[in-house]
């Protein structure tokens, strides 16, 4: 796809250096840089999801959230059942 864009000078310099060092076009260098950025972002997002899953409790989308009041109510009910024995 052909597209005209205006790059910041530092971004263009990085693309130009990459293009020259790997003997590719500037367009190909920009494609590689964008893909690297996308891969890093995807990897970081996956790592964050894994990190959250490892340290948190699993959740179910669309299910009602259990609050501290719910826990207190169940605790009271259990106490009442135990006292009634």
VOPAGU-2260 file (C-alpha; in pm, 1 decimal, decimal comma):
REM VOPAGU-2260
SITE   aa  ch    i         X         Y         Z
SITE  UNK   A    0       0,0       0,0       0,0
SITE  UNK   A    1     133,6     339,7     -88,1
SITE  UNK   A    2      97,1     609,6     176,9
SITE  UNK   A    3     252,5     947,5     236,9
SITE  UNK   A    4     333,2    1024,5     599,2
SITE  UNK   A    5     531,4    1289,7     781,1
SITE  UNK   A    6     783,7    1134,4    1019,6
SITE  UNK   A    7     957,0    1305,2    1306,9
SITE  UNK   A    8    1325,8    1356,7    1235,8
SITE  UNK   A    9    1438,8    1107,8    1501,8
SITE  UNK   A   10    1205,4     836,6    1370,7
SITE  UNK   A   11    1324,1     893,6    1014,3
SITE  UNK   A   12    1686,8     877,2    1126,8
SITE  UNK   A   13    1632,0     542,5    1299,3
SITE  UNK   A   14    1455,3     405,2     989,9
SITE  UNK   A   15    1729,7     536,0     762,7
SITE  UNK   A   16    2007,6     385,1     976,0
SITE  UNK   A   17    1824,6      50,5     983,5
SITE  UNK   A   18    1767,4      63,3     607,7
SITE  UNK   A   19    2133,7     134,3     535,5
SITE  UNK   A   20    2267,6    -122,8     781,3
SITE  UNK   A   21    2044,1    -399,4     646,2
SITE  UNK   A   22    2053,5    -279,2     285,1
SITE  UNK   A   23    1677,1    -246,6     258,9
SITE  UNK   A   24    1448,7      39,4     162,2
SITE  UNK   A   25    1336,1     297,4     415,2
SITE  UNK   A   26     979,7     171,0     364,4
SITE  UNK   A   27    1084,8    -182,7     457,8
SITE  UNK   A   28    1274,4     -49,1     758,1
SITE  UNK   A   29     964,1     137,3     876,5
SITE  UNK   A   30     754,2    -178,2     827,9
SITE  UNK   A   31    1000,9    -375,7    1041,5
SITE  UNK   A   32    1005,0    -110,8    1313,1
SITE  UNK   A   33     626,3     -94,1    1326,9
SITE  UNK   A   34     601,0    -473,6    1342,8
SITE  UNK   A   35     856,5    -483,9    1625,1
SITE  UNK   A   36     653,6    -230,2    1816,5
SITE  UNK   A   37     335,3    -428,9    1764,2
SITE  UNK   A   38     501,4    -753,2    1872,0
SITE  UNK   A   39     642,4    -593,4    2186,1
SITE  UNK   A   40     304,7    -443,8    2269,6
SITE  UNK   A   41     130,5    -777,9    2218,0
SITE  UNK   A   42     392,9    -957,6    2426,6
SITE  UNK   A   43     366,7    -700,6    2703,1
SITE  UNK   A   44     -13,3    -725,2    2705,5
SITE  UNK   A   45       1,8   -1105,2    2717,7
SITE  UNK   A   46     257,5   -1090,8    2998,0
SITE  UNK   A   47      39,0    -849,5    3192,9
SITE  UNK   A   48    -266,3   -1075,0    3150,6
SITE  UNK   A   49     -62,7   -1371,8    3272,2
SITE  UNK   A   50      71,1   -1166,8    3563,6
SITE  UNK   A   51    -280,4   -1056,5    3660,4
SITE  UNK   A   52    -409,4   -1411,7    3636,4
SITE  UNK   A   53    -121,6   -1543,2    3846,0
SITE  UNK   A   54    -173,7   -1302,9    4135,8
SITE  UNK   A   55    -547,8   -1243,9    4121,6
SITE  UNK   A   56    -862,2   -1445,3    4145,4
SITE  UNK   A   57   -1028,0   -1571,2    3829,4
SITE  UNK   A   58   -1333,2   -1373,2    3729,0
SITE  UNK   A   59   -1635,8   -1454,3    3518,1
SITE  UNK   A   60   -1759,6   -1190,3    3280,2
SITE  UNK   A   61   -2122,9   -1101,4    3336,3
SITE  UNK   A   62   -2142,6   -1259,9    3681,2
SITE  UNK   A   63   -2245,5   -1069,9    3991,2
SITE  UNK   A   64   -1957,2    -934,5    4198,7
SITE  UNK   A   65   -1932,1   -1079,1    4549,5
SITE  UNK   A   66   -1896,1    -795,3    4796,0
SITE  UNK   A   67   -1770,0    -784,9    5153,1
SITE  UNK   A   68   -2133,1    -742,6    5262,8
SITE  UNK   A   69   -2216,3   -1073,8    5092,5
SITE  UNK   A   70   -1935,0   -1244,3    5280,3
SITE  UNK   A   71   -2047,3   -1092,3    5613,2
SITE  UNK   A   72   -2406,7   -1206,0    5549,1
SITE  UNK   A   73   -2298,3   -1565,0    5474,6
SITE  UNK   A   74   -2072,0   -1558,2    5778,3
SITE  UNK   A   75   -2362,3   -1446,2    6000,4
SITE  UNK   A   76   -2588,7   -1715,7    5855,1
SITE  UNK   A   77   -2325,4   -1981,5    5925,2
SITE  UNK   A   78   -2286,6   -1853,3    6281,4
SITE  UNK   A   79   -2664,7   -1866,8    6334,1
SITE  UNK   A   80   -2678,6   -2223,3    6201,3
SITE  UNK   A   81   -2390,6   -2327,4    6428,4
SITE  UNK   A   82   -2549,2   -2163,4    6735,3
SITE  UNK   A   83   -2879,5   -2334,8    6662,5
SITE  UNK   A   84   -2729,3   -2683,3    6690,3
